[in-house]
Amino acid sequence: MFLKLGKKVLKKNLIVSLLFFVFTNCLIAKRNDTLRIVSLTPSVTKQLIVLGLSKNIVGCTEYSPLVKMKNLKVAIIGGVSDVNIESVVRLSPSIVFANSLTPKKIIEKLKALNIKVIVFKYPESIEDIFNSFLKLGVLTGKEKKAKEIIDFSKDKLKYIENKAHQFSSKKIFFIIGSHPLYTAPQGTYINDIIEKINGINIARNLKSGLVSREFVLEKNPDVILIMDMGKIAKEEIKYWTKFKNLNAVKNNKIFIIDADRLGSPVLPDFIDLIEEIMKMVHKKSVQSVESGVRSRELFNSEH
């Protein structure tokens, strides 16, 4: 008798669990179908695309990758710092994503109009990048996919870190601004990158990123990495190559790093970039990074 009763209870619980699962997934599917997103920052826009939500984006800023996608009808609502409030309102968004670089007055005006605005702070560490990506996944019903990408990214980052420690440590100077000369001290995700690839950031003990050229010459870095600033980046290369006794010049280790991929980090491509930088720093010649291509393609489908 108790056995039969137990089976009935188990069967009932199984049915309830199944119905809950189906109902929850239907809600998520419906949520994604009706979700109307306005993104005020290119980095978030790119993350939304990776999560398979490009069709849910109804508005974005200029220079967004969506602008080039002809099969998508997306309204351009201005630039990062000069958002057209009226254009945003006309789109009737379910949610607006901004970051700490978005002017506060724009965020306040949108909130005053009862529009839901989520502000992502600019990341200070690699862990911040993982956390922001997960938060975005949770807010858009894409938590499962976000976790898959984060797990993959963390595994690959660990592999890169282990690989980098097969080589001797290198002193690295990372230029992110030229006039005045500016670098990334401790408390930045760029410093995290340097440490993950078994590098020593010559500016790690500085309180500010502002440095003199004399400081760099005194520290004598083995590698100089320059964030792409177009003509200015090339001028930086020309300047530093004048110092023939500088280790980075003797080692032929001065490289330009893609500004978009570095400044607007998006998983898993950001981890691919770290791998590419690791190879620049530690190998004699930079080979094509096929594993980076695989990472980007792995999560490229809209699901």
C-alpha positions in Angstrom: 0.0 0.0 0.0 2.8 2.5 1.0 4.7 1.4 -2.1 1.8 2.3 -4.4 1.2 5.6 -2.6 4.9 6.4 -2.9 4.8 5.7 -6.7 1.7 8.0 -7.1 3.5 10.8 -5.2 6.6 10.3 -7.3 4.6 10.3 -10.5 2.7 13.5 -9.4 5.9 15.3 -8.5 7.5 14.3 -11.8 4.5 15.7 -13.8 4.6 18.9 -11.8 8.3 19.3 -12.4 7.9 18.7 -16.1 5.0 21.2 -16.4 7.1 23.8 -14.5 10.0 23.2 -16.8 7.9 23.6 -19.9 6.1 26.6 -18.5 9.4 28.3 -17.5 10.9 27.7 -20.9 7.8 29.1 -22.6 8.0 32.2 -20.5 11.7 32.7 -21.4 11.0 32.1 -25.1 8.1 34.6 -25.0 10.3 37.0 -23.1 13.0 36.9 -25.8 10.4 37.3 -28.6 8.9 40.4 -27.1 12.2 41.9 -25.6 13.0 45.2 -27.2 16.5 46.4 -26.4 18.3 49.7 -26.9 22.0 49.6 -26.4 23.9 52.8 -25.7 27.3 51.2 -25.7 29.0 49.2 -28.5 30.6 46.7 -26.1 27.2 45.7 -24.8 25.8 45.6 -28.3 28.5 43.1 -29.3 27.8 41.0 -26.2 24.1 40.9 -27.1 25.0 39.6 -30.6 27.1 36.8 -29.1 24.2 35.8 -26.9 22.0 35.5 -30.1 19.9 38.6 -29.4 20.7 40.8 -32.4 17.1 40.6 -33.6 15.9 42.0 -30.3 18.0 45.1 -30.6 15.8 47.9 -31.9 18.2 50.8 -31.3 22.0 51.3 -30.9 24.7 53.9 -31.2 26.6 54.7 -34.3 29.7 52.6 -35.1 27.9 49.6 -33.7 28.5 46.3 -35.6 24.8 46.1 -36.2 24.9 49.1 -38.5 26.7 47.0 -41.1 24.2 44.1 -40.9 21.9 44.9 -43.8 19.3 42.2 -42.9 18.5 43.9 -39.6 16.5 47.1 -39.2 18.1 48.9 -36.3 17.6 52.6 -35.5 20.7 54.7 -34.8 20.0 56.8 -31.7 23.1 58.9 -31.8 26.6 58.5 -30.4 27.8 57.2 -27.1 27.8 60.7 -25.5 25.0 62.4 -27.5 22.1 60.0 -27.4 18.8 61.3 -28.9 16.3 60.8 -26.1 13.2 61.2 -28.4 14.5 58.5 -30.7 14.9 56.1 -27.8 11.4 56.8 -26.5 9.8 56.2 -30.0 11.3 52.7 -30.0 9.3 51.7 -26.9 12.2 49.7 -25.4 11.7 47.0 -22.8 15.1 47.8 -21.5 18.0 50.2 -22.2 21.6 49.2 -21.6 24.2 51.8 -20.8 27.6 51.9 -19.1 29.6 54.2 -16.8 30.7 56.3 -19.9 27.1 57.2 -20.7 26.3 60.7 -19.5 24.4 60.7 -16.3 21.9 63.3 -17.5 20.8 60.9 -20.3 20.3 58.0 -17.9 18.3 60.3 -15.5 16.1 61.6 -18.3 15.3 58.0 -19.5 14.5 56.9 -16.0 12.3 59.9 -15.5 10.3 58.7 -18.5 9.8 55.3 -16.7 12.2 53.5 -19.1 14.1 50.7 -17.5 17.9 51.5 -17.7 20.6 49.1 -16.6 24.1 50.6 -16.2 27.2 48.4 -16.5 30.3 49.8 -14.9 33.5 49.8 -17.0 35.5 46.7 -16.0 38.5 47.0 -13.8 39.5 43.3 -14.0 39.0 40.3 -16.2 36.7 38.9 -13.5 34.5 42.1 -13.9 34.2 41.2 -17.6 32.9 37.7 -16.7 30.5 39.1 -14.2 29.0 41.7 -16.5 28.5 39.1 -19.2 26.7 36.8 -16.8 24.5 39.7 -15.6 23.6 40.5 -19.2 22.7 36.9 -19.8 20.5 36.8 -16.7 18.7 40.1 -17.7 17.9 38.8 -21.2 16.9 35.2 -20.5 20.2 33.9 -21.9 21.8 32.9 -18.6 22.5 29.3 -19.8 24.4 30.4 -22.9 26.3 33.1 -21.0 27.5 30.5 -18.5 28.6 28.2 -21.3 30.6 31.0 -22.9 32.1 32.0 -19.5 33.1 28.5 -18.6 34.7 28.0 -22.0 36.5 31.4 -21.7 37.8 30.6 -18.2 39.1 27.2 -19.3 40.9 28.7 -22.2 42.3 31.5 -20.1 43.7 28.9 -17.7 45.3 27.1 -20.6 46.9 30.3 -21.9 48.2 31.1 -18.4 49.8 27.7 -18.0 51.3 28.0 -21.5 52.7 31.4 -20.8 54.5 30.1 -17.7 56.6 27.8 -19.8 58.5 31.0 -20.9 60.5 33.4 -18.8 58.8 36.5 -17.5 58.9 39.6 -19.7 58.8 43.3 -18.6 56.0 44.9 -20.5 55.0 48.5 -21.2 51.4 48.9 -22.5 50.6 52.3 -24.2 47.0 53.3 -24.2 47.5 57.0 -24.8 50.2 59.1 -26.4 49.9 62.8 -25.7 50.4 62.7 -22.8 51.9 59.2 -22.5 49.4 57.0 -20.7 49.6 53.3 -19.6 47.6 50.8 -17.5 48.7 50.5 -13.8 47.4 48.0 -11.2 43.6 47.8 -10.8 43.0 47.6 -14.6 42.0 44.6 -16.7 45.0 45.4 -18.9 47.3 44.8 -15.9 45.4 41.5 -15.5 46.2 40.5 -19.1 49.9 41.2 -18.5 49.9 39.1 -15.3 48.0 36.2 -17.0 50.5 36.0 -19.8 53.5 35.9 -17.3 54.4 39.5 -17.9 55.6 42.1 -15.5 53.8 45.4 -15.9 56.5 48.1 -15.5 53.7 50.5 -14.3 52.1 48.1 -11.8 53.2 50.1 -8.7 52.1 53.5 -10.1 49.0 55.2 -8.7 48.2 56.8 -12.0 48.6 55.8 -15.6 50.4 59.0 -16.5 54.1 58.3 -17.2 57.1 60.0 -18.6 59.2 58.6 -21.4 62.2 58.8 -19.2 60.4 56.4 -16.8 60.0 53.9 -19.6 63.6 54.1 -20.7 64.8 53.6 -17.1 62.6 50.5 -16.7 63.8 49.2 -20.1 60.8 46.9 -21.0 61.4 43.7 -23.0 58.1 44.3 -24.9 56.1 47.4 -25.8 52.4 47.0 -26.7 50.6 49.9 -28.2 46.8 50.2 -28.4 46.0 51.1 -32.0 45.5 54.8 -32.4 46.0 55.0 -36.1 48.7 57.4 -37.2 49.7 58.1 -33.6 50.4 54.4 -32.9 52.8 54.3 -35.9 54.5 57.5 -34.6 55.0 55.8 -31.2 56.8 52.9 -32.9 59.0 55.3 -34.8 59.8 57.1 -31.6 60.8 54.1 -29.5 62.8 52.4 -32.3 65.3 55.3 -32.1 66.6 53.8 -28.8 68.7 50.9 -30.0 69.7 49.8 -26.5 66.1 49.4 -25.4 65.3 45.7 -24.9 62.0 45.9 -26.8 63.9 47.3 -29.8 66.7 44.8 -29.6 64.1 42.0 -29.4 62.0 43.4 -32.2 59.1 43.3 -29.7 57.0 46.4 -30.4 53.4 45.5 -31.4 50.1 47.3 -32.1 47.0 45.9 -30.4 43.5 46.2 -31.9 41.8 49.1 -30.0 38.2 47.8 -30.5 38.9 44.3 -29.2 40.9 45.6 -26.3 38.8 48.6 -25.3 35.4 46.9 -25.8 36.1 43.4 -24.4 33.6 40.8 -25.5 33.7 37.1 -24.7 35.0 34.8 -26.0 36.9 37.0 -28.5 38.6 38.8 -25.6 40.3 35.6 -24.5 41.4 35.0 -28.1 43.0 38.4 -28.0 44.9 37.5 -24.8 46.2 34.4 -26.5 47.4 36.5 -29.4 49.1 38.9 -27.1 50.8 36.0 -25.2 52.2 34.7 -28.5 53.5 38.2 -29.4 55.2 38.5 -26.1 56.8 35.0 -25.8 57.3 33.7 -29.3 60.0 34.7 -31.8 57.4 35.1 -34.6 53.7 35.6 -34.5 51.8 32.8 -36.2 48.2 32.8 -37.2 46.0 32.0 -34.2 43.7 29.4 -35.5 42.3 28.6 -32.0 41.1 32.2 -31.8 39.0 31.7 -34.9 37.5 28.5 -33.5 36.5 30.3 -30.3 34.7 33.0 -32.1 32.9 30.6 -34.4 31.9 28.2 -31.6 29.4 30.7 -30.2 28.4 32.4 -33.4 25.0 30.8 -34.0 21.7 32.5 -33.0 20.4 30.3 -30.3 
